[in-house]
């Protein structure tokens, strides 16, 4: 902040929502200054520098190390598409070790931060981010400050309430659309990885209510129940979701070379039924199918690395 030390904070700098509390923001995980929070390692998995590792036993780990990034749709043990991908590759004679850095509610902003900080230190053989839903319509961000996360807001409010700071600065206002923000962040991440000779792919994830997937009656009821939910960005959920996916997909069509690091798997479940557990997360069947689809992306990345 450029203001004098004794200047009073502006309303913008102190306006923090009370809905999200620090205990909910961290969910008994670990506070991370850049990634906001890191979950605890679930039983049955190993750990390395804030990443959940499969296989658990070091003696069983072999082959290239693949770093996964993403949101709650990639967290183990509930959403093990990453392990399904690894198993599919092993059947093809390409065993891998998976380092899962997925965190609940992470957007492309946090995924980019993990690439900037952790990829140069860990040096995986490939990086894959399953991403999209948390950027759509600014579900987890502030409208004008997309790097400001709602869980980070909760922690910032705790700092203010404790009298440890006069206010919070969110940096410069950002006029970019949600789709442009997502595209830019993953392009920056890909550029960093390219400089390190590490292949990178951002996967536009499947989500209920977008694309050609035909929902079951139960899934359609889920869509209908969420469609008109008003987000704090002022957009209705389904309209904002489709606007985001439409913008990203148009960019992929119009500038394929610029966004060659993005793979659109939003329709990878077309032809299947009953693949979603809720409006954002796949069920067991959906995760298994997604894992096979991702293995087709990962295989060429690793064989040409």
Buried (B, 14 or more C-beta within 10 A) or exposed (E): EEEEEEEEBEEEBBEBEEEBEBEEBBEEBEEBEEBBBBBEBEEEBBBBEBBBBBBBEEEEBEBBBBBBBBBBBBBBEBBBBBBBBBBBBBEEEBBBBBBBBBBBBBBBBBBBBBBEBBBEEBEBBBBBBBBBBBBBBBBBBBBBBBBBBBBBBBBBBBBBEEEEEBBBBBEEEBEEBBBBBBBEBBBBBBEBBEEBEBBBBBBBBBBBBBBEBEBEEEBEEBBEEBBEEEBBBEBBBBEBBBBBBEBBBEBBEEEEEEBEBBBBBBBBBEEEEEBBBEBBBBBEBBBBBBBBBBBBBBBEBBEEE
